[in-house]
């Protein structure tokens, strides 16, 4: 079964139902064993990360154990191949899978035209300051406070991240949390970036386009793993508050 055919089969499953018999379902260990020859660096944490990112959705037993169908395995094979062979970041892979899920047959992202280098990460929409305020629902005062607190960096135009951050700031302000309360987040983010840079240094030293793309993909993956850990620590701390 091809990757795209597997995806259509994967996404045509009825919600809440499985067309796979229990005997066909695989544990996470069995999936690793099945894919180990093709992807020797695959690990439990990598599989869990891909699930946390919404790229694959295995079923679960009543005890909470993950169970992967043959369609799940084919979806994983496609995702891992796109990472390994095309050095694609997860954001691009997610978009490609969404196209397949919608029943379309998209060209592999980054496929170069003759004599041209591939463009792996699309440019994305840019917003002027007034557009950011309108899209996020933030006031000019809140925007200025975010810049003063180093949560946003002044620029001629802004990307989707700025809109998302401002929407969160609008919601937090309603709870009494203002940008000035978040000044320490910039320092924390910079420490995380320094850690990621140290990990990626061997790849970043290479000057070819494939290595740069691989470094970009890995940086996003590591950042995602750190987000998972940070969220878990916050939930744990909040749990202690309510005990």
BAVEXMI-824006 format. One record per residue (C-alpha): residue in one letter; x, y, z. Coordinates in steps of 0.25 Angstrom, whole numbers, padded with zeros to 4 digits, always signed. Layout:
BEGIN
AXYZ ...
END
This chain:
BEGIN
X+0000+0000+0000 X+0006+0014-0004 X+0007+0025+0006 X-0005+0033+0001 X-0014+0021-0001 X-0011+0017+0014 X-0015+0031+0018 X-0028+0031+0011 X-0031+0017+0017 X-0026+0023+0031 X-0036+0035+0030 X-0048+0028+0024 X-0049+0020+0037 X-0063+0023+0044 X-0061+0032+0056 X-0061+0023+0069 X-0060+0010+0061 X-0048+0002+0056 X-0048-0007+0043 X-0036-0014+0049 X-0038-0027+0057 X-0031-0027+0071 X-0021-0037+0065 X-0016-0027+0055 X-0014-0017+0066 X+0001-0014+0070 X+0007-0010+0083 X+0017+0002+0082 X+0028-0008+0084 X+0023-0016+0072 X+0022-0004+0064 X+0037+0000+0067 X+0041-0015+0064 X+0034-0014+0050 X+0040+0000+0046 X+0054-0002+0053 X+0060-0007+0040 X+0056+0005+0032 X+0057+0015+0043 X+0067+0010+0053 X+0067+0024+0061 X+0052+0022+0064 X+0049+0022+0079 X+0037+0021+0088 X+0038+0036+0091 X+0039+0039+0076 X+0026+0031+0074 X+0019+0038+0086 X+0024+0052+0081 X+0017+0049+0067 X+0004+0045+0074 X+0005+0058+0083 X+0007+0066+0071 X-0006+0060+0065 X+0001+0053+0053 X-0004+0039+0057 X-0015+0035+0066 X-0014+0021+0071 X-0026+0015+0079 X-0024+0012+0093 X-0028+0000+0102 X-0037+0002+0115 X-0024+0001+0122 X-0018+0013+0114 X-0008+0005+0105 X-0006+0010+0091 X-0010+0001+0080 X-0006+0003+0066 X-0014-0002+0053 X-0007-0005+0040 X-0012+0008+0035 X-0005+0015+0047 X+0008+0008+0043 X+0007+0013+0029 X+0004+0027+0033 X+0016+0026+0042 X+0025+0021+0031 X+0020+0032+0022 X+0023+0043+0033 X+0037+0037+0036 X+0041+0036+0021 X+0037+0051+0019 X+0046+0055+0031 X+0058+0046+0027 X+0058+0047+0012 X+0052+0061+0009 X+0057+0068+0023 X+0043+0073+0024 X+0039+0080+0037 X+0026+0075+0044 X+0018+0087+0041 X+0020+0084+0026 X+0017+0069+0028 X+0004+0073+0036 X+0000+0081+0024 X+0003+0070+0014 X-0005+0060+0022 X-0017+0069+0023 X-0017+0070+0008 X-0017+0055+0007 X-0027+0054+0018 X-0036+0063+0010 X-0035+0053-0002 X-0026+0061-0010 X-0013+0056-0017 X-0002+0067-0013 X+0012+0068-0019 X+0022+0065-0008 X+0026+0078-0001 X+0039+0084-0006 X+0039+0076-0019 X+0049+0085-0027 X+0046+0090-0041 X+0057+0087-0051 X+0070+0094-0047 X+0064+0100-0035 X+0066+0098-0020 X+0054+0093-0012 X+0047+0103-0003 X+0044+0094+0009 X+0037+0104+0019 X+0026+0113+0012 X+0027+0128+0015 X+0014+0130+0022 X+0005+0142+0024 X+0011+0155+0029 X+0003+0165+0037 X+0004+0180+0039 X+0002+0185+0053 X-0012+0189+0051 X-0015+0176+0045 X-0009+0169+0057 X-0018+0177+0066 X-0030+0174+0058 X-0028+0159+0056 X-0024+0157+0071 X-0034+0166+0078 X-0023+0173+0085 X-0022+0188+0089 X-0011+0197+0085 X-0007+0198+0099 X-0006+0183+0101 X+0002+0182+0088 X+0012+0192+0094 X+0012+0185+0108 X+0016+0172+0101 X+0028+0179+0094 X+0032+0186+0107 X+0032+0172+0114 X+0040+0166+0102 X+0029+0156+0099 X+0028+0162+0085 X+0040+0168+0077 X+0037+0181+0069 X+0037+0179+0054 X+0032+0185+0041 X+0022+0173+0040 X+0018+0161+0048 X+0015+0146+0046 X+0004+0137+0051 X+0012+0135+0064 X+0010+0149+0068 X-0005+0148+0066 X-0006+0136+0074 X+0003+0142+0085 X-0006+0154+0086 X-0019+0146+0086 X-0013+0138+0098 X-0009+0151+0105 X-0023+0157+0103 X-0029+0144+0110 X-0018+0145+0121 X-0021+0160+0124 X-0036+0156+0126 X-0030+0147+0138 X-0022+0158+0143 X-0009+0154+0137 X-0002+0165+0129 X+0010+0165+0120 X+0019+0171+0131 X+0017+0158+0139 X+0023+0150+0128 X+0036+0157+0127 X+0044+0144+0131 X+0038+0136+0120 X+0048+0143+0110 X+0060+0139+0118 X+0055+0125+0119 X+0052+0124+0104 X+0067+0129+0102 X+0072+0118+0111 X+0064+0107+0103 X+0069+0113+0090 X+0084+0112+0095 X+0082+0098+0099 X+0076+0094+0085 X+0087+0101+0078 X+0097+0093+0086 X+0090+0080+0081 X+0089+0084+0067 X+0103+0090+0066 X+0109+0078+0058 X+0098+0079+0048 X+0098+0094+0047 X+0113+0094+0044 X+0110+0088+0031 X+0107+0098+0020 X+0098+0090+0010 X+0083+0092+0009 X+0080+0078+0013 X+0087+0080+0027 X+0080+0094+0029 X+0067+0087+0026 X+0070+0076+0036 X+0074+0086+0047 X+0061+0094+0045 X+0053+0081+0046 X+0061+0076+0058 X+0060+0090+0065 X+0045+0089+0064 X+0044+0075+0069 X+0053+0078+0081 X+0045+0091+0084 X+0032+0082+0083 X+0037+0072+0093 X+0041+0083+0103 X+0027+0089+0102 X+0022+0075+0106 X+0031+0075+0118 X+0028+0089+0122 X+0013+0087+0121 X+0014+0074+0129 X+0022+0081+0140 X+0011+0092+0141 X+0000+0082+0141 X+0007+0075+0152 X+0009+0088+0160 X-0006+0092+0158 X-0010+0078+0163 X-0003+0080+0176 X-0010+0094+0178 X-0024+0087+0177 X-0020+0075+0187 
END
